[in-house]
Each structure stands twice: as structure tokens, then as C-alpha cells.
Amino acid sequence: MVTRTPLLIISGDNDISTAVDNWFALNRKIPNAHLAVYPESEHAPQHQYPQLAAEQVASFLRHAIR
């Protein structure tokens, strides 16, 4: 079953615990998924790019809550 709930996936392109390729596959299967891949970051890119992550989450929520 596919969810209708909007889903924001934030990943680092060098995440060794969850390879970004796995997120690409999931993103293709869930129509309401939005994938953001942060360059030169690992498992918690929101710590390396806090401002960008905060802006992306805020934008996602503004559009998802309509």
C-alpha cells in the first residue's frame, strides 16, 4: 500500500548507514515523496546545513498542509 501522506526525505550524498540509492528507489515508489540530497554530507545533513534544512522543511510544510 502506498501512502498519500506527503513525505520529505533528507539525505546526505555520503551517508554510510543509509545509502542515497535506497532513497531514490523509495522516492520512485511513493508519489508524494520529496527527496533532498545534500552534497558532501553524511547521515545527518541537517546538522551540516541547518539553515538550508530549516528552509526546506518550512517550504515542504507550507505546500503539504494546503
C-alpha positions in Angstrom: 0.0 0.0 0.0 1.3 3.5 -0.9 0.8 6.3 1.5 -0.9 9.5 0.5 0.9 11.4 3.2 3.5 13.8 1.9 6.9 12.7 2.8 10.1 14.7 2.9 13.3 12.7 2.8 16.6 14.5 3.6 19.8 12.6 3.0 23.4 13.2 2.6 25.2 12.0 -0.5 27.8 10.3 1.6 25.6 8.6 4.1 27.2 5.3 5.0 24.3 4.0 7.1 21.6 4.5 4.5 22.9 4.8 1.0 21.2 7.6 -1.0 20.5 5.0 -3.7 18.0 3.4 -1.3 16.2 6.8 -1.1 16.0 7.1 -4.8 14.2 3.7 -5.0 11.8 4.7 -2.3 11.2 8.1 -3.8 10.1 6.4 -7.1 7.6 4.2 -5.2 5.9 6.9 -3.2 4.3 9.5 -5.3 4.1 12.1 -2.5 7.7 11.7 -1.5 10.1 14.6 -2.0 13.8 13.8 -1.8 16.5 16.3 -0.9 20.1 15.2 -1.2 22.7 17.4 0.4 26.2 17.5 -1.1 29.2 16.4 0.8 27.3 15.4 3.9 26.7 12.2 5.7 24.0 10.7 7.9 22.6 14.0 9.4 22.9 16.6 6.8 20.6 18.9 8.7 23.5 19.5 11.1 25.8 20.4 8.3 23.3 22.6 6.5 20.9 23.8 9.3 19.7 26.9 7.5 19.0 25.1 4.3 17.3 22.2 6.0 15.1 24.5 8.1 14.1 26.4 4.9 13.4 23.2 3.1 11.3 21.8 5.9 9.3 25.0 6.2 8.7 25.1 2.4 7.7 21.5 2.4 5.2 22.0 5.3 3.7 25.1 3.6 3.0 23.2 0.5 2.0 19.9 2.2 -0.6 21.5 4.5 -2.7 23.1 1.8 
